[in-house]
Amino acid sequence: MDQLEDTLFERISEDDFDRFLSDVSIEMKNNNQEYKDLLKQKHDILEKSPSLENLLDNGRVVNLTPEELLLFYDYELIMIDLSVLESKEMFIKGMKEAYYLFKRLDILK
């Protein structure tokens, strides 16, 4: 029997992995002030521009004003920042999983 057969990585389904990613996002919404601030900025931008919200949330083709284009640019920067924060948190959680896996495989003493 392969030692990795019984690890979380091998057992996890795509739905479970998606739920794990969602849980990380929810945890960050509750516990990470920087993440919360970015989400508020994102919400504020969408609130300022219903056309932009229509484009981003509903996929509708809309004409944006020059001001809305600047808001779209800001929105994209916020989305990048959110993604970076989420990636860092996923990396940390992945390293924790690796630590327990390495302990289990007697790679770490």
C-alpha positions in Angstrom: 0.0 0.0 0.0 1.3 3.4 -1.0 1.9 5.7 2.0 0.1 8.6 0.4 -3.0 6.6 -0.3 -4.7 7.7 2.9 -3.7 11.4 2.9 -6.1 14.2 2.7 -4.7 15.1 -0.7 -5.6 11.6 -2.1 -9.0 11.4 -0.4 -10.3 14.9 -1.1 -12.9 15.2 -3.8 -13.2 18.3 -6.0 -16.3 19.4 -4.0 -14.4 19.0 -0.8 -11.5 21.1 -2.2 -14.0 23.8 -3.3 -15.5 23.8 0.2 -12.0 24.1 1.7 -11.3 27.1 -0.5 -14.7 28.6 0.4 -14.0 28.0 4.1 -10.7 29.9 3.9 -12.5 32.8 2.3 -15.1 32.8 5.0 -12.5 32.6 7.7 -10.7 35.6 6.2 -13.9 37.6 6.0 -14.3 37.0 9.7 -10.7 37.4 10.9 -8.6 39.4 8.5 -9.1 43.1 8.7 -7.1 43.8 5.5 -9.3 41.3 3.6 -12.5 42.9 5.1 -11.3 46.4 4.0 -10.7 45.2 0.5 -14.1 43.6 0.3 -15.7 46.8 1.5 -13.8 48.8 -1.2 -15.0 46.3 -3.8 -18.6 46.6 -2.6 -18.3 50.4 -2.6 -17.1 50.5 -6.2 -20.0 48.3 -7.3 -22.4 50.4 -5.4 -21.2 53.6 -7.2 -21.6 52.0 -10.6 -24.7 49.9 -11.3 -23.4 49.5 -14.9 -20.2 48.1 -13.7 -22.0 45.8 -11.4 -24.2 44.7 -14.3 -21.2 43.9 -16.4 -19.2 42.0 -13.6 -22.0 40.2 -11.8 -24.5 39.6 -14.7 -22.1 39.5 -17.7 -24.2 42.0 -19.5 -22.6 44.2 -22.2 -22.7 47.8 -21.1 -21.1 51.1 -22.1 -19.0 52.4 -19.3 -18.2 56.1 -18.8 -14.6 57.2 -18.4 -15.3 57.4 -14.6 -16.6 53.9 -14.6 -13.5 52.7 -16.5 -11.4 54.1 -13.7 -13.6 52.3 -11.1 -13.2 49.1 -13.1 -9.4 49.6 -13.0 -9.6 50.1 -9.2 -11.9 47.0 -8.9 -9.4 44.9 -10.8 -6.6 46.0 -8.5 -8.7 45.1 -5.4 -9.5 41.7 -6.9 -5.8 41.1 -7.4 -5.1 42.1 -3.8 -7.8 39.8 -2.6 -6.4 36.9 -4.6 -2.9 37.5 -3.3 -4.2 37.4 0.3 -6.2 34.3 -0.4 -3.2 32.6 -2.0 -1.0 33.4 1.0 -3.6 31.9 3.3 -4.0 28.8 1.2 -0.2 28.4 1.1 0.0 28.6 4.9 -2.9 26.1 5.3 -1.2 23.8 2.7 2.1 24.0 4.6 0.2 22.9 7.8 -1.2 19.9 6.0 2.3 19.1 4.6 3.7 19.3 8.2 1.2 16.7 9.5 1.7 14.5 6.4 5.5 14.6 6.9 5.1 13.8 10.6 2.9 10.8 9.6 5.4 9.6 7.1 8.2 9.9 9.7 10.0 12.5 7.5 9.9 14.8 10.5 10.7 13.7 14.0 
